[in-house]
Amino acid sequence: MKRIFVVLASIFAICLCAGAQSLLTPEQLAKRERKKNLTVKEWNTDDKTKTRWLDRIKIYDDQGRCVEEIEYATYGQKWRITSTYDDVTGKVVEEVEYNDRNRPYRIRKYEWNADGTKAKQYNYLPNGKLYSIKVFEYIFSNE
């Protein structure tokens, strides 16, 4: 009986917080504010030759969300990911991953639960054909 009460109380608490969890905390808002229209470049330096090369770039939009990330190797671009966000929820709705030749090779589309957790991830080939679906299941344990 006590276990049922704990489970029901947990479900009630999750439902109550569902709306609040989808909102950003003041810390998250402040962090986003600092990242508005920001470009971050990460550089590596060889200790012996002091040669410097670009490792990664992250580009943030006017709302402080990462819209593009590029990883580099010595030969050039390794991969690149672009992200598209939902204007209402602020969650990622689509990611396109590009290869070293800057050609798309993976497209991911997301569905979100009301509490802000991922519900499903749809994986597409570059030609638009769906090849897999990932479903997220969240299990809370009080033990």
OpenMM code with the backbone's topology and positions (N, CA, C; nanometers):
from openmm import Vec3, app, unit

residues = "MET LYS ARG ILE PHE VAL VAL LEU ALA SER ILE PHE ALA ILE CYS LEU CYS ALA GLY ALA GLN SER LEU LEU THR PRO GLU GLN LEU ALA LYS ARG GLU ARG LYS LYS ASN LEU THR VAL LYS GLU TRP ASN THR ASP ASP LYS THR LYS THR ARG TRP LEU ASP ARG ILE LYS ILE TYR ASP ASP GLN GLY ARG CYS VAL GLU GLU ILE GLU TYR ALA THR TYR GLY GLN LYS TRP ARG ILE THR SER THR TYR ASP ASP VAL THR GLY LYS VAL VAL GLU GLU VAL GLU TYR ASN ASP ARG ASN ARG PRO TYR ARG ILE ARG LYS TYR GLU TRP ASN ALA ASP GLY THR LYS ALA LYS GLN TYR ASN TYR LEU PRO ASN GLY LYS LEU TYR SER ILE LYS VAL PHE GLU TYR ILE PHE SER ASN GLU".split()
positions = [
    Vec3(0.0822, -0.1187, 0.0000),
    Vec3(0.0000, 0.0000, 0.0000),
    Vec3(0.0867, 0.1252, 0.0000),
    Vec3(0.1930, 0.1236, 0.0826),
    Vec3(0.2820, 0.2387, 0.0897),
    Vec3(0.3506, 0.2618, -0.0450),
    Vec3(0.3905, 0.1550, -0.1113),
    Vec3(0.4574, 0.1648, -0.2407),
    Vec3(0.3647, 0.2267, -0.3449),
    Vec3(0.2368, 0.1880, -0.3440),
    Vec3(0.1392, 0.2450, -0.4375),
    Vec3(0.1250, 0.3944, -0.4115),
    Vec3(0.1201, 0.4328, -0.2832),
    Vec3(0.1089, 0.5745, -0.2492),
    Vec3(0.2305, 0.6519, -0.3008),
    Vec3(0.3510, 0.5947, -0.2848),
    Vec3(0.4731, 0.6609, -0.3310),
    Vec3(0.4707, 0.6764, -0.4827),
    Vec3(0.4281, 0.5731, -0.5528),
    Vec3(0.4201, 0.5793, -0.6990),
    Vec3(0.3185, 0.6846, -0.7423),
    Vec3(0.1994, 0.6837, -0.6793),
    Vec3(0.0971, 0.7829, -0.7138),
    Vec3(0.1430, 0.9244, -0.6816),
    Vec3(0.2105, 0.9415, -0.5694),
    Vec3(0.2619, 1.0736, -0.5330),
    Vec3(0.3670, 1.1191, -0.6335),
    Vec3(0.4510, 1.0272, -0.6786),
    Vec3(0.5530, 1.0613, -0.7781),
    Vec3(0.4892, 1.1027, -0.9093),
    Vec3(0.3884, 1.0278, -0.9516),
    Vec3(0.3191, 1.0616, -1.0767),
    Vec3(0.2529, 1.1980, -1.0638),
    Vec3(0.1883, 1.2248, -0.9499),
    Vec3(0.1238, 1.3541, -0.9273),
    Vec3(0.2272, 1.4668, -0.9324),
    Vec3(0.3426, 1.4454, -0.8693),
    Vec3(0.4473, 1.5476, -0.8680),
    Vec3(0.5006, 1.5728, -1.0080),
    Vec3(0.5166, 1.4666, -1.0848),
    Vec3(0.5642, 1.4815, -1.2221),
    Vec3(0.4634, 1.5599, -1.3046),
    Vec3(0.3353, 1.5287, -1.2887),
    Vec3(0.2306, 1.6001, -1.3625),
    Vec3(0.2264, 1.7476, -1.3235),
    Vec3(0.2412, 1.7752, -1.1938),
    Vec3(0.2407, 1.9135, -1.1476),
    Vec3(0.3579, 1.9922, -1.2032),
    Vec3(0.4722, 1.9258, -1.2110),
    Vec3(0.5935, 1.9939, -1.2566),
    Vec3(0.6083, 1.9925, -1.4076),
    Vec3(0.5222, 1.9238, -1.4787),
    Vec3(0.5375, 1.9105, -1.6237),
    Vec3(0.5446, 2.0457, -1.6916),
    Vec3(0.4575, 2.1347, -1.6537),
    Vec3(0.4598, 2.2671, -1.7135),
    Vec3(0.5819, 2.3454, -1.6710),
    Vec3(0.6205, 2.3337, -1.5456),
    Vec3(0.7346, 2.4080, -1.4947),
    Vec3(0.8658, 2.3569, -1.5528),
    Vec3(0.8770, 2.2271, -1.5786),
    Vec3(1.0013, 2.1726, -1.6323),
    Vec3(1.0250, 2.2163, -1.7749),
    Vec3(0.9209, 2.2435, -1.8502),
    Vec3(0.9409, 2.2844, -1.9889),
    Vec3(0.9860, 2.4293, -1.9967),
    Vec3(0.9699, 2.5069, -1.8872),
    Vec3(1.0180, 2.6434, -1.8817),
    Vec3(1.1643, 2.6432, -1.8410),
    Vec3(1.2358, 2.7441, -1.8847),
    Vec3(1.3765, 2.7526, -1.8507),
    Vec3(1.3948, 2.8168, -1.7141),
    Vec3(1.4933, 2.7691, -1.6406),
    Vec3(1.5259, 2.8272, -1.5110),
    Vec3(1.5973, 2.9603, -1.5332),
    Vec3(1.6039, 3.0449, -1.4324),
    Vec3(1.6769, 3.1714, -1.4475),
    Vec3(1.8233, 3.1506, -1.4860),
    Vec3(1.8857, 3.0430, -1.4347),
    Vec3(2.0249, 3.0136, -1.4689),
    Vec3(2.0379, 2.9786, -1.6172),
    Vec3(1.9420, 2.8989, -1.6674),
    Vec3(1.9449, 2.8622, -1.8087),
    Vec3(1.9212, 2.9845, -1.8966),
    Vec3(1.8306, 3.0710, -1.8554),
    Vec3(1.8047, 3.1939, -1.9310),
    Vec3(1.9283, 3.2834, -1.9333),
    Vec3(1.9961, 3.2961, -1.8192),
    Vec3(2.1173, 3.3780, -1.8132),
    Vec3(2.2269, 3.3201, -1.9015),
    Vec3(2.2383, 3.1878, -1.9022),
    Vec3(2.3386, 3.1214, -1.9856),
    Vec3(2.3097, 3.1457, -2.1337),
    Vec3(2.1825, 3.1348, -2.1719),
    Vec3(2.1436, 3.1615, -2.3102),
    Vec3(2.1673, 3.3068, -2.3484),
    Vec3(2.1406, 3.3961, -2.2557),
    Vec3(2.1589, 3.5390, -2.2813),
    Vec3(2.3044, 3.5688, -2.3167),
    Vec3(2.3974, 3.5034, -2.2474),
    Vec3(2.5407, 3.5243, -2.2736),
    Vec3(2.5826, 3.4670, -2.4084),
    Vec3(2.5068, 3.3712, -2.4609),
    Vec3(2.5451, 3.3042, -2.5850),
    Vec3(2.4778, 3.3619, -2.7089),
    Vec3(2.3989, 3.4676, -2.6947),
    Vec3(2.3289, 3.5248, -2.8097),
    Vec3(2.4287, 3.5709, -2.9154),
    Vec3(2.4074, 3.5237, -3.0388),
    Vec3(2.4900, 3.5604, -3.1542),
    Vec3(2.6388, 3.5342, -3.1300),
    Vec3(2.6696, 3.4286, -3.0576),
    Vec3(2.8071, 3.3955, -3.0209),
    Vec3(2.8629, 3.2899, -3.1149),
    Vec3(2.9912, 3.3009, -3.1470),
    Vec3(3.0632, 3.1971, -3.2189),
    Vec3(3.1822, 3.1583, -3.1320),
    Vec3(3.1948, 3.0297, -3.1010),
    Vec3(3.3043, 2.9800, -3.0184),
    Vec3(3.3944, 2.8942, -3.1060),
    Vec3(3.5227, 2.9305, -3.1092),
    Vec3(3.6220, 2.8519, -3.1831),
    Vec3(3.7152, 2.7866, -3.0824),
    Vec3(3.7358, 2.6563, -3.0987),
    Vec3(3.8287, 2.5827, -3.0128),
    Vec3(3.9531, 2.5516, -3.0956),
    Vec3(4.0695, 2.5858, -3.0418),
    Vec3(4.1957, 2.5674, -3.1113),
    Vec3(4.2819, 2.4668, -3.0363),
    Vec3(4.3570, 2.3866, -3.1105),
    Vec3(4.4567, 2.2964, -3.0534),
    Vec3(4.5945, 2.3484, -3.0916),
    Vec3(4.6926, 2.3243, -3.0033),
    Vec3(4.8298, 2.3668, -3.0304),
    Vec3(4.9229, 2.2497, -3.0042),
    Vec3(5.0094, 2.2223, -3.1002),
    Vec3(5.1095, 2.1179, -3.0845),
    Vec3(5.2176, 2.1702, -2.9896),
    Vec3(5.2529, 2.0917, -2.8889),
    Vec3(5.3478, 2.1350, -2.7871),
    Vec3(5.4881, 2.1568, -2.8437),
    Vec3(5.5299, 2.0718, -2.9361),
    Vec3(5.6667, 2.0806, -2.9874),
    Vec3(5.6809, 2.1896, -3.0930),
    Vec3(5.5927, 2.1863, -3.1929),
    Vec3(5.6081, 2.2800, -3.3052),
    Vec3(5.5328, 2.4101, -3.2842),
    Vec3(5.4487, 2.4147, -3.1818),
    Vec3(5.3632, 2.5314, -3.1525),
    Vec3(5.2671, 2.5627, -3.2674),
    Vec3(5.2451, 2.4627, -3.3537),
    Vec3(5.1488, 2.4774, -3.4621),
    Vec3(5.0085, 2.4761, -3.4046),
    Vec3(4.9267, 2.5664, -3.4520),
    Vec3(4.7902, 2.5797, -3.4021),
    Vec3(4.6924, 2.5418, -3.5119),
    Vec3(4.5861, 2.4662, -3.4784),
    Vec3(4.4848, 2.4321, -3.5773),
    Vec3(4.3465, 2.4368, -3.5142),
    Vec3(4.2490, 2.4642, -3.5987),
    Vec3(4.1098, 2.4754, -3.5549),
    Vec3(4.0537, 2.3365, -3.5276),
    Vec3(3.9920, 2.3199, -3.4107),
    Vec3(3.9372, 2.1902, -3.3713),
    Vec3(3.7858, 2.1867, -3.3873),
    Vec3(3.7166, 2.2924, -3.3401),
    Vec3(3.5704, 2.2911, -3.3422),
    Vec3(3.5169, 2.4338, -3.3418),
    Vec3(3.3993, 2.4505, -3.4041),
    Vec3(3.3285, 2.5789, -3.4022),
    Vec3(3.1849, 2.5519, -3.3595),
    Vec3(3.1340, 2.6371, -3.2698),
    Vec3(2.9929, 2.6335, -3.2309),
    Vec3(2.9349, 2.7716, -3.2581),
    Vec3(2.8207, 2.7729, -3.3260),
    Vec3(2.7551, 2.8984, -3.3606),
    Vec3(2.6180, 2.9014, -3.2936),
    Vec3(2.5895, 3.0120, -3.2234),
    Vec3(2.4640, 3.0303, -3.1511),
    Vec3(2.3806, 3.1377, -3.2200),
    Vec3(2.2478, 3.1224, -3.2145),
    Vec3(2.1581, 3.2193, -3.2778),
    Vec3(2.1281, 3.3363, -3.1844),
    Vec3(2.0361, 3.4222, -3.2260),
    Vec3(2.0025, 3.5411, -3.1478),
    Vec3(1.9245, 3.5095, -3.0203),
    Vec3(1.8898, 3.3809, -3.0009),
    Vec3(1.8230, 3.3394, -2.8778),
    Vec3(1.9154, 3.2558, -2.7891),
    Vec3(2.0409, 3.2431, -2.8277),
    Vec3(2.1384, 3.1701, -2.7479),
    Vec3(2.1350, 3.0201, -2.7653),
    Vec3(2.0748, 2.9713, -2.8744),
    Vec3(2.0666, 2.8273, -2.8996),
    Vec3(2.1730, 2.7884, -3.0019),
    Vec3(2.2377, 2.6736, -2.9800),
    Vec3(2.3404, 2.6261, -3.0731),
    Vec3(2.2727, 2.5821, -3.2032),
    Vec3(2.3035, 2.6510, -3.3127),
    Vec3(2.2406, 2.6187, -3.4405),
    Vec3(2.3351, 2.5455, -3.5354),
    Vec3(2.4656, 2.5498, -3.5041),
    Vec3(2.5608, 2.4799, -3.5904),
    Vec3(2.6847, 2.4445, -3.5106),
    Vec3(2.7347, 2.3234, -3.5347),
    Vec3(2.8574, 2.2776, -3.4717),
    Vec3(2.9399, 2.2066, -3.5775),
    Vec3(3.0669, 2.2439, -3.5870),
    Vec3(3.1557, 2.1873, -3.6885),
    Vec3(3.2809, 2.1346, -3.6205),
    Vec3(3.3172, 2.0114, -3.6506),
    Vec3(3.4406, 1.9512, -3.5990),
    Vec3(3.5379, 1.9392, -3.7150),
    Vec3(3.6639, 1.9755, -3.6875),
    Vec3(3.7668, 1.9730, -3.7910),
    Vec3(3.8744, 1.8707, -3.7584),
    Vec3(3.9408, 1.8236, -3.8636),
    Vec3(4.0591, 1.7388, -3.8532),
    Vec3(4.1712, 1.8122, -3.9269),
    Vec3(4.2876, 1.7519, -3.9338),
    Vec3(4.3990, 1.8176, -4.0029),
    Vec3(4.3705, 1.8387, -4.1509),
    Vec3(4.2868, 1.7551, -4.2091),
    Vec3(4.2549, 1.7649, -4.3514),
    Vec3(4.1369, 1.8570, -4.3803),
    Vec3(4.0692, 1.9040, -4.2778),
    Vec3(3.9525, 1.9909, -4.2979),
    Vec3(3.8348, 1.9451, -4.2135),
    Vec3(3.7148, 1.9709, -4.2641),
    Vec3(3.5934, 1.9392, -4.1888),
    Vec3(3.5769, 1.7890, -4.1708),
    Vec3(3.5526, 1.7452, -4.0453),
    Vec3(3.5221, 1.6059, -4.0153),
    Vec3(3.3725, 1.5827, -4.0276),
    Vec3(3.2955, 1.6691, -3.9610),
    Vec3(3.1503, 1.6625, -3.9651),
    Vec3(3.0932, 1.7982, -3.9258),
    Vec3(2.9657, 1.8144, -3.9555),
    Vec3(2.8950, 1.9375, -3.9222),
    Vec3(2.7516, 1.9017, -3.8895),
    Vec3(2.6945, 1.9652, -3.7870),
    Vec3(2.5549, 1.9423, -3.7490),
    Vec3(2.4843, 2.0762, -3.7427),
    Vec3(2.3709, 2.0850, -3.8100),
    Vec3(2.2869, 2.2042, -3.7995),
    Vec3(2.1593, 2.1656, -3.7252),
    Vec3(2.1108, 2.2568, -3.6419),
    Vec3(1.9921, 2.2306, -3.5604),
    Vec3(1.8848, 2.3339, -3.5889),
    Vec3(1.7593, 2.2861, -3.5965),
    Vec3(1.6433, 2.3732, -3.6130),
    Vec3(1.5569, 2.3579, -3.4890),
    Vec3(1.5059, 2.4709, -3.4388),
    Vec3(1.4292, 2.4718, -3.3142),
    Vec3(1.2841, 2.5104, -3.3384),
    Vec3(1.1966, 2.4605, -3.2510),
    Vec3(1.0555, 2.4992, -3.2509),
    Vec3(1.0450, 2.6368, -3.1856),
    Vec3(0.9755, 2.7298, -3.2502),
    Vec3(0.9648, 2.8658, -3.1974),
    Vec3(0.8854, 2.8730, -3.0672),
    Vec3(0.7898, 2.7829, -3.0482),
    Vec3(0.7050, 2.7872, -2.9294),
    Vec3(0.7749, 2.7234, -2.8095),
    Vec3(0.8241, 2.6011, -2.8254),
    Vec3(0.8831, 2.5277, -2.7127),
    Vec3(1.0315, 2.5547, -2.6950),
    Vec3(1.0999, 2.5950, -2.8004),
    Vec3(1.2439, 2.6161, -2.7934),
    Vec3(1.3245, 2.4880, -2.8009),
    Vec3(1.2581, 2.3759, -2.8269),
    Vec3(1.3250, 2.2460, -2.8352),
    Vec3(1.3723, 2.2190, -2.9777),
    Vec3(1.4775, 2.1370, -2.9894),
    Vec3(1.5277, 2.0964, -3.1204),
    Vec3(1.4221, 2.0105, -3.1892),
    Vec3(1.3877, 2.0427, -3.3123),
    Vec3(1.2929, 1.9602, -3.3863),
    Vec3(1.3616, 1.8849, -3.4998),
    Vec3(1.4785, 1.9356, -3.5432),
    Vec3(1.5495, 1.8676, -3.6518),
    Vec3(1.6987, 1.8944, -3.6425),
    Vec3(1.7766, 1.7895, -3.6683),
    Vec3(1.9211, 1.8004, -3.6791),
    Vec3(1.9625, 1.7358, -3.8109),
    Vec3(2.0493, 1.8038, -3.8822),
    Vec3(2.1041, 1.7481, -4.0059),
    Vec3(2.2534, 1.7340, -3.9852),
    Vec3(2.3037, 1.6117, -4.0038),
    Vec3(2.4459, 1.5847, -3.9878),
    Vec3(2.5096, 1.5693, -4.1255),
    Vec3(2.6215, 1.6408, -4.1447),
    Vec3(2.6924, 1.6413, -4.2721),
    Vec3(2.8258, 1.5700, -4.2557),
    Vec3(2.8744, 1.5095, -4.3648),
    Vec3(3.0011, 1.4377, -4.3606),
    Vec3(3.1181, 1.5322, -4.3905),
    Vec3(3.2359, 1.4746, -4.4106),
    Vec3(3.3554, 1.5544, -4.4366),
    Vec3(3.3525, 1.6249, -4.5722),
    Vec3(3.2618, 1.5866, -4.6581),
    Vec3(3.2458, 1.6535, -4.7877),
    Vec3(3.1292, 1.7518, -4.7866),
    Vec3(3.0792, 1.7786, -4.6659),
    Vec3(2.9681, 1.8709, -4.6437),
    Vec3(2.8392, 1.8275, -4.7126),
    Vec3(2.8209, 1.6956, -4.7203),
    Vec3(2.6982, 1.6391, -4.7758),
    Vec3(2.6173, 1.5777, -4.6626),
    Vec3(2.4854, 1.6003, -4.6589),
    Vec3(2.4053, 1.5413, -4.5508),
    Vec3(2.4085, 1.3895, -4.5574),
    Vec3(2.4266, 1.3260, -4.4416),
    Vec3(2.4197, 1.1797, -4.4396),
    Vec3(2.3273, 1.1277, -4.3310),
    Vec3(2.2777, 1.2160, -4.2433),
    Vec3(2.1830, 1.1725, -4.1414),
    Vec3(2.0936, 1.2906, -4.1054),
    Vec3(1.9645, 1.2627, -4.0980),
    Vec3(1.8682, 1.3645, -4.0579),
    Vec3(1.7883, 1.3070, -3.9414),
    Vec3(1.7822, 1.3835, -3.8324),
    Vec3(1.7066, 1.3406, -3.7145),
    Vec3(1.5951, 1.4411, -3.6886),
    Vec3(1.4754, 1.3889, -3.6636),
    Vec3(1.3619, 1.4733, -3.6253),
    Vec3(1.3120, 1.4238, -3.4909),
    Vec3(1.2703, 1.5183, -3.4050),
    Vec3(1.2348, 1.4834, -3.2682),
    Vec3(1.0914, 1.5188, -3.2344),
    Vec3(1.0333, 1.4356, -3.1467),
    Vec3(0.9056, 1.4647, -3.0819),
    Vec3(0.9347, 1.4729, -2.9332),
    Vec3(0.8656, 1.5639, -2.8632),
    Vec3(0.8911, 1.5871, -2.7217),
    Vec3(0.7663, 1.5610, -2.6391),
    Vec3(0.7847, 1.5129, -2.5165),
    Vec3(0.6749, 1.4968, -2.4213),
    Vec3(0.6404, 1.6333, -2.3612),
    Vec3(0.5247, 1.6413, -2.2981),
    Vec3(0.4802, 1.7665, -2.2372),
    Vec3(0.5735, 1.8135, -2.1259),
    Vec3(0.6451, 1.7190, -2.0616),
    Vec3(0.7349, 1.7573, -1.9528),
    Vec3(0.8745, 1.7963, -2.0003),
    Vec3(0.8953, 1.8052, -2.1315),
    Vec3(1.0231, 1.8489, -2.1861),
    Vec3(1.1218, 1.7386, -2.2148),
    Vec3(1.0831, 1.6126, -2.1965),
    Vec3(1.1712, 1.5008, -2.2271),
    Vec3(1.1445, 1.4530, -2.3694),
    Vec3(1.2467, 1.3913, -2.4296),
    Vec3(1.2307, 1.3393, -2.5659),
    Vec3(1.1334, 1.2229, -2.5667),
    Vec3(1.0451, 1.2221, -2.6655),
    Vec3(0.9512, 1.1113, -2.6816),
    Vec3(1.0004, 1.0171, -2.7908),
    Vec3(1.0319, 1.0727, -2.9091),
    Vec3(1.0752, 0.9912, -3.0225),
    Vec3(1.1804, 1.0651, -3.1034),
    Vec3(1.2651, 0.9852, -3.1676),
    Vec3(1.3641, 1.0371, -3.2610),
    Vec3(1.3471, 0.9607, -3.3917),
    Vec3(1.3186, 1.0306, -3.4991),
    Vec3(1.3032, 0.9709, -3.6309),
    Vec3(1.4338, 0.9921, -3.7076),
    Vec3(1.4905, 0.8842, -3.7614),
    Vec3(1.6161, 0.8909, -3.8349),
    Vec3(1.5892, 0.8695, -3.9830),
    Vec3(1.6354, 0.9644, -4.0626),
    Vec3(1.6112, 0.9619, -4.2067),
    Vec3(1.7428, 0.9561, -4.2828),
    Vec3(1.7374, 0.8971, -4.4004),
    Vec3(1.8483, 0.9007, -4.4946),
    Vec3(1.8456, 1.0357, -4.5655),
    Vec3(1.9552, 1.0748, -4.6312),
    Vec3(1.9570, 1.2041, -4.7004),
    Vec3(1.8475, 1.2196, -4.8070),
    Vec3(1.7999, 1.1083, -4.8632),
    Vec3(1.6946, 1.1153, -4.9646),
    Vec3(1.5556, 1.1320, -4.9031),
    Vec3(1.5483, 1.1392, -4.7685),
    Vec3(1.4212, 1.1600, -4.7006),
    Vec3(1.3511, 1.0329, -4.6562),
    Vec3(1.4108, 0.9170, -4.6849),
    Vec3(1.3493, 0.7902, -4.6468),
    Vec3(1.3759, 0.7602, -4.4990),
    Vec3(1.2687, 0.7286, -4.4261),
    Vec3(1.2790, 0.6933, -4.2846),
    Vec3(1.3451, 0.5570, -4.2722),
    Vec3(1.4524, 0.5468, -4.1893),
    Vec3(1.5148, 0.4157, -4.1721),
    Vec3(1.5076, 0.3628, -4.0296),
    Vec3(1.4786, 0.4479, -3.9296),
    Vec3(1.4594, 0.3954, -3.7952),
    Vec3(1.3897, 0.4981, -3.7067),
    Vec3(1.3293, 0.4466, -3.5993),
    Vec3(1.2641, 0.5308, -3.4994),
    Vec3(1.3141, 0.4871, -3.3629),
    Vec3(1.3587, 0.5836, -3.2842),
    Vec3(1.4026, 0.5564, -3.1475),
    Vec3(1.2964, 0.6123, -3.0538),
    Vec3(1.2497, 0.5288, -2.9603),
    Vec3(1.1486, 0.5700, -2.8624),
    Vec3(1.2174, 0.5774, -2.7268),
    Vec3(1.1942, 0.6861, -2.6550),
    Vec3(1.2544, 0.7064, -2.5237),
    Vec3(1.1535, 0.6693, -2.4152),
    Vec3(1.1983, 0.5888, -2.3199),
    Vec3(1.1137, 0.5479, -2.2087),
    Vec3(1.1834, 0.5897, -2.0800),
    Vec3(1.1114, 0.6560, -1.9930),
    Vec3(1.1667, 0.7059, -1.8674),
    Vec3(1.1064, 0.6278, -1.7524),
    Vec3(1.1909, 0.5634, -1.6731),
    Vec3(1.1468, 0.4816, -1.5608),
    Vec3(1.2096, 0.5375, -1.4339),
    Vec3(1.1244, 0.5816, -1.3425),
    Vec3(1.1708, 0.6372, -1.2165),
    Vec3(1.1660, 0.5292, -1.1099),
    Vec3(1.2712, 0.5204, -1.0324),
    Vec3(1.2787, 0.4193, -0.9280),
    Vec3(1.3079, 0.4868, -0.7944),
    Vec3(1.2365, 0.4454, -0.6910),
    Vec3(1.2555, 0.5001, -0.5577),
    Vec3(1.3298, 0.4052, -0.4659),
    Vec3(1.3973, 0.3099, -0.5209),
    Vec3(1.4661, 0.2095, -0.4379),
    Vec3(1.6099, 0.2452, -0.4158),
] * unit.nanometer
topology = app.Topology()
chain = topology.addChain("A")
for resn in residues:
    res = topology.addResidue(resn, chain)
    for name in ("N", "CA", "C"):
        topology.addAtom(name, app.Element.getBySymbol(name[0]), res)
